């Protein structure tokens, strides 16, 4: 069976359609949240608190999420998570109180942390060939990587689309004369509608696993299932350092990107829009490269992570619009290759509840690392700027960006194959 046939399965397609709509609503809601908080507080520090909302659920909610996704079937977890988020997104903008907004934003992130590992654990189940009465997965690693890349594209590929849709909504609300927080209500309620449409898409899928053999394994070892148990898995410990340093690079660029473009590059808003679009181009290019290449997954993760770090460091040191455009493409491709490789490695190495557990740890570390890196890099740049410190004549934003890239490169040495896992799994590509 060819690649197109494997990925063109109706259930996989339904899930991807639902995820695309849901991600579009998510990114519209994220931008609306930042603007809403700024309007309520008038403080950029309060807007920075939005990053903390992304951090705390990963730190505090991961143990809860780990137990949820290992004790209930994936379809039930995803459907219930979507319905719960519908109510939360409807409630969030109703009262213009900062604590109220923070509370519901935090709650949505906790529920999302349950949804994501259940979704990723279901991807191999949806694309594998299952003979009646036979347990086992028949799919090649290349196809699974592409499936993971498509899944990731439904999320991060919606960033520029969500930004454009949010801008359009603000324009419409301003022209309609809507005042105060009510102009954000429509955006959040559209986000709630996107969760509902995701629920409908998942409800149309009869089964998302686990397969009978996987379910038996979970019952046999039902005493396990906590977040700490994920860290006891050698495969997880080998991959998580890579996830952490990729998150470091993403977080640093996320935090410093706007200031870097406006103040260092002296570029226009149009240039910033082009830069964001080129990240998406790079992500697609990275997916195509890993699709056509032939290498083991751990080598892919290490190489892509090192390339990401080198690109960030060079963007900070060179600081030109042209190189930043080139760097955006390279960065997008490297980050995609590293993250898709990490997800695929965990999916291929583990089954059943262990796969759910590992992917919960993956998303927790990614989200925690991204938020923490964004918070620390932004704070470091602000401190250097207030102290009027410019080592070697490099402005703080450039310096922190360059140092972040070097830390990412150094972090690649922590990425190791489990010592007892045997030969590294080699990617095979369908003809």
C-alpha positions in Angstrom: 0.0 0.0 0.0 1.4 3.4 -1.0 1.9 6.5 1.1 -1.2 8.3 -0.4 -3.4 5.3 0.3 -2.2 5.0 3.9 -2.8 8.7 4.6 -6.1 8.9 2.7 -8.0 6.9 5.2 -11.4 8.4 6.1 -10.9 8.3 9.8 -7.4 10.0 9.6 -8.8 12.6 7.3 -11.8 13.3 9.7 -9.4 13.8 12.6 -7.2 16.1 10.6 -10.1 18.3 9.5 -11.3 18.6 13.0 -7.8 19.4 14.3 -7.3 22.1 11.6 -10.6 23.9 12.6 -9.8 23.5 16.3 -6.2 24.9 15.9 -7.5 27.9 13.9 -9.8 28.7 16.8 -7.1 28.1 19.3 -4.7 30.6 17.8 -7.4 33.2 17.3 -8.2 32.7 21.0 -4.6 32.9 22.1 -4.1 36.3 20.3 -7.5 37.5 21.7 -6.4 36.5 25.2 -3.2 38.6 25.0 -5.1 41.6 23.7 -7.9 41.1 26.2 -5.5 40.9 29.2 -3.7 44.0 28.0 -7.0 45.9 27.8 -8.1 44.7 31.2 -4.8 45.5 33.0 -3.0 48.0 30.9 0.1 46.2 31.8 2.7 44.4 29.6 3.7 42.4 32.7 0.1 41.1 32.9 0.4 40.0 29.3 3.5 38.2 30.2 1.3 36.3 32.7 -0.3 34.6 29.7 3.0 32.8 29.2 2.8 31.6 32.8 -0.6 30.2 32.0 1.1 28.1 29.3 3.7 27.0 31.8 1.8 26.1 35.0 -0.6 23.5 33.4 2.4 21.6 32.1 4.0 21.6 35.5 0.9 21.0 37.7 -1.4 19.3 35.3 0.9 16.7 33.7 0.5 14.1 36.5 -3.3 14.4 36.2 -3.2 14.2 32.4 -0.9 11.1 32.5 -3.5 9.2 34.6 -6.4 10.3 32.4 -4.9 9.2 29.1 -3.8 5.8 30.6 -7.1 4.9 32.1 -9.7 5.9 29.5 -9.9 5.1 25.8 -8.5 7.8 23.5 -11.8 8.6 21.8 -13.5 9.2 25.1 -10.7 11.4 26.4 -10.7 13.5 23.2 -14.4 13.9 23.0 -14.9 14.8 26.6 -11.9 17.3 26.5 -13.5 19.0 23.5 -16.9 19.4 25.2 -15.3 20.7 28.4 -13.3 23.2 26.4 -16.4 24.4 24.7 -17.9 25.5 28.0 -14.7 27.0 29.2 -14.2 29.1 26.1 -17.8 30.4 26.3 -17.3 31.3 30.0 -13.9 33.0 29.6 -14.8 36.4 28.2 -18.2 36.8 29.9 -16.8 38.7 32.9 -14.1 41.4 32.4 -12.1 40.5 35.5 -8.5 39.5 35.2 -8.6 36.7 37.7 -11.6 35.2 35.9 -9.9 35.3 32.5 -6.7 33.8 34.0 -8.6 31.0 35.7 -10.4 29.8 32.6 -7.3 30.2 30.4 -5.4 28.0 32.8 -8.2 25.4 32.9 -8.3 25.2 29.1 -4.6 24.5 29.0 -4.9 21.7 31.6 -7.7 20.0 29.5 -5.7 20.5 26.3 -2.8 18.6 28.0 -5.1 15.6 28.2 -6.3 15.9 24.6 -2.9 16.1 22.8 -1.2 12.9 23.9 -4.5 10.9 23.3 -4.6 12.4 19.8 -0.9 11.6 19.0 -1.2 8.1 20.4 -4.1 7.4 18.1 -2.2 8.4 14.9 -0.4 5.0 14.4 -3.7 3.2 15.1 -5.4 5.2 12.3 -2.8 4.6 9.6 -1.9 1.0 10.3 -3.2 -2.1 8.6 -5.1 -4.3 11.0 -6.3 -7.8 9.9 -9.4 -9.0 11.7 -8.5 -10.9 14.8 -4.8 -10.0 14.5 -3.1 -7.5 16.7 -0.1 -5.6 15.3 0.8 -2.5 13.4 1.8 -2.6 9.8 3.1 0.8 8.7 6.5 2.1 7.7 8.2 4.8 9.7 8.3 7.2 6.8 4.5 7.2 6.5 4.1 7.6 10.3 6.5 10.6 10.2 4.4 12.2 7.4 1.2 11.6 9.4 2.8 13.2 12.4 4.0 16.1 10.2 0.4 16.6 8.9 -0.9 16.6 12.4 1.7 19.2 13.5 0.9 21.3 10.4 -2.8 21.4 11.5 -1.6 23.1 14.6 1.3 25.4 13.9 0.4 25.9 10.3 -2.7 27.8 11.6 -0.7 30.5 13.4 -0.6 33.0 10.5 -4.2 32.1 9.5 -5.4 32.5 13.0 -3.5 35.9 13.3 -5.2 37.1 10.0 -8.6 35.9 11.1 -8.2 37.6 14.5 -7.2 40.9 12.8 -10.2 40.6 10.5 -12.5 40.1 13.5 -11.1 43.2 15.3 -11.5 45.2 12.1 -15.2 44.1 11.8 -15.9 44.8 15.5 -14.3 48.3 15.3 -16.3 49.2 12.3 -19.5 47.8 13.9 -18.8 50.1 16.9 -18.4 47.3 19.5 -16.8 48.7 22.6 -14.9 47.2 25.6 -14.5 43.5 26.1 -17.5 42.5 24.1 -15.5 42.7 20.9 -13.4 39.8 22.1 -16.4 37.7 23.1 -17.1 36.8 19.5 -13.5 35.5 19.0 -13.6 33.3 22.1 -17.1 32.0 21.2 -15.8 31.1 17.7 -13.0 29.3 19.5 -15.7 27.4 21.4 -17.4 26.5 18.2 -14.1 25.2 16.8 -13.9 22.8 19.7 -17.5 21.7 19.1 -16.7 21.0 15.4 -13.6 19.0 16.5 -15.9 17.0 18.8 -18.2 16.2 15.9 -15.3 15.0 13.7 -14.0 12.7 16.5 -17.5 11.4 17.2 -17.7 10.3 13.6 -14.6 8.0 14.1 -15.7 4.7 15.5 -12.4 3.7 17.2 -9.1 5.4 18.0 -7.6 2.6 20.0 -5.9 1.1 21.9 -6.0 -2.2 20.1 -7.0 -5.3 22.1 -3.4 -6.3 22.8 -2.5 -2.8 23.9 -5.4 -2.7 26.3 -4.4 -6.0 27.8 -0.9 -4.7 28.5 -2.4 -1.7 30.3 -4.6 -3.9 32.5 -1.7 -6.2 33.3 0.3 -3.4 34.7 -2.5 -1.1 35.9 -0.6 0.0 38.9 1.6 2.2 36.7 0.4 5.2 34.8 1.7 8.3 36.7 3.8 11.0 35.1 6.9 9.8 37.0 6.4 6.4 35.4 6.9 8.1 32.0 10.3 9.3 33.1 11.3 5.8 34.1 11.0 4.7 30.4 14.5 4.7 28.9 13.1 5.7 25.5 11.4 8.8 27.0 14.6 9.8 28.8 16.5 9.6 25.6 14.1 11.8 23.6 13.0 14.4 26.2 16.3 16.4 26.3 15.8 16.9 22.5 12.3 18.1 23.1 13.5 20.5 25.9 16.2 22.1 23.8 13.9 22.5 20.8 11.4 24.2 23.1 14.2 26.4 24.3 14.9 27.6 20.7 11.2 28.1 20.0 10.5 29.9 23.2 13.4 32.3 22.8 12.4 33.2 19.2 8.8 33.5 20.3 9.6 35.9 23.1 12.2 38.0 21.3 11.0 37.8 17.8 8.8 40.9 17.7 11.4 43.1 19.4 14.1 41.7 17.2 12.3 42.5 14.0 11.1 46.0 15.0 14.1 47.3 17.0 17.1 45.4 15.8 16.2 44.8 12.1 14.2 48.0 11.9 11.8 46.1 9.7 8.1 46.8 8.9 5.0 44.9 10.0 4.9 43.5 6.5 8.4 42.1 6.9 7.3 40.5 10.1 4.3 38.9 8.4 6.7 37.6 5.7 9.0 36.2 8.4 6.0 34.3 10.0 4.9 32.9 6.6 8.5 31.7 5.9 8.5 29.7 9.2 5.5 27.9 7.7 7.4 27.4 4.4 10.3 25.9 6.3 8.0 23.6 8.2 6.6 22.2 4.9 10.2 21.9 3.5 11.4 20.0 6.6 8.5 17.6 6.3 9.3 16.9 2.7 13.0 16.3 3.5 12.4 13.8 6.3 9.9 12.1 3.9 12.5 11.6 1.2 15.6 10.9 3.3 16.8 7.7 4.8 18.4 7.8 8.3 17.7 6.6 11.8 15.4 8.8 13.9 17.8 9.7 16.7 20.3 11.0 14.2 17.5 13.0 12.6 16.5 14.5 16.0 20.1 15.4 16.9 21.0 16.9 13.5 17.8 18.9 13.2 18.1 20.2 16.8 21.7 21.3 16.2 20.7 23.0 13.0 18.0 24.8 14.8 20.4 26.1 17.4 23.0 27.2 14.8 20.3 29.1 12.9 19.1 31.0 16.0 22.7 31.9 16.9 23.4 33.2 13.4 20.2 35.2 13.3 21.3 36.9 16.5 24.9 37.5 15.4 24.3 38.6 11.8 21.0 40.5 12.4 20.1 41.2 8.8 16.6 41.1 7.2 17.8 38.9 4.3 19.5 36.3 6.6 16.5 36.4 8.9 14.3 35.4 6.0 16.6 32.6 5.1 17.0 31.6 8.8 13.2 31.5 9.2 12.9 28.8 6.5 15.8 26.8 7.9 14.5 27.2 11.5 11.0 26.1 10.6 12.3 23.0 8.7 14.7 22.0 11.5 12.2 22.4 14.3 9.6 20.4 12.4 12.1 17.6 11.6 13.2 17.4 15.3 9.7 17.4 16.8 8.2 15.0 14.2 11.2 12.7 14.7 10.7 12.7 18.5 7.0 11.9 18.3 7.6 9.2 15.7 10.4 7.6 17.8 8.1 7.4 20.8 5.2 6.0 18.8 7.4 3.4 17.1 9.2 2.3 20.3 6.2 2.0 22.6 2.6 0.7 22.5 -0.6 1.0 24.4 -0.7 2.9 27.7 3.2 3.4 27.6 2.8 5.3 24.3 0.0 7.5 25.9 2.3 8.1 28.9 5.3 9.0 26.8 3.4 11.4 24.6 2.0 13.1 27.7 5.5 13.7 28.9 6.5 14.9 25.4 3.8 17.5 25.3 4.3 18.5 28.9 8.0 19.1 28.4 7.5 20.9 25.1 4.9 23.3 26.5 6.7 23.8 29.8 10.0 24.4 28.0 8.6 26.8 25.5 6.9 28.9 28.1 9.8 28.9 30.5 12.3 29.8 27.7 10.1 32.6 26.5 9.8 34.0 30.0 13.5 33.7 30.9 14.8 35.0 27.5 12.5 38.0 27.6 13.4 38.7 31.2 17.2 38.4 30.4 16.9 40.8 27.5 15.0 43.3 29.6 17.5 43.2 32.5 20.5 43.7 30.2 18.6 46.6 28.5 17.8 48.3 31.8 21.3 47.9 33.0 22.6 49.4 29.7 24.9 46.3 29.3 26.0 45.4 25.8 28.8 42.8 25.9 31.1 43.0 22.9 28.9 45.8 21.6 26.0 43.4 20.9 22.5 44.7 21.9 20.8 42.6 24.5 18.1 41.1 22.2 20.8 39.9 19.8 23.0 38.6 22.6 20.3 36.6 24.3 19.1 35.2 21.0 22.7 34.1 20.0 23.3 32.6 23.5 20.0 30.7 23.3 21.2 29.1 20.0 24.4 28.0 21.6 22.6 26.5 24.5 20.4 24.5 22.0 23.5 23.2 20.3 25.1 22.2 23.6 21.8 20.4 24.6 22.0 18.1 21.6 24.7 16.1 23.5 22.1 15.1 26.0 20.0 13.3 23.3 20.9 9.6 23.6 19.5 6.3 22.4 18.5 4.0 25.2 21.5 1.8 26.0 19.5 -1.4 25.9 17.2 -0.6 23.0 19.4 -2.3 20.4 20.2 -0.8 17.0 18.6 2.5 16.2 15.4 2.2 14.2 16.0 3.1 10.5 13.4 5.1 8.6 12.0 3.1 5.7 10.2 4.9 2.9 7.4 3.6 0.8 7.9 3.3 -2.9 
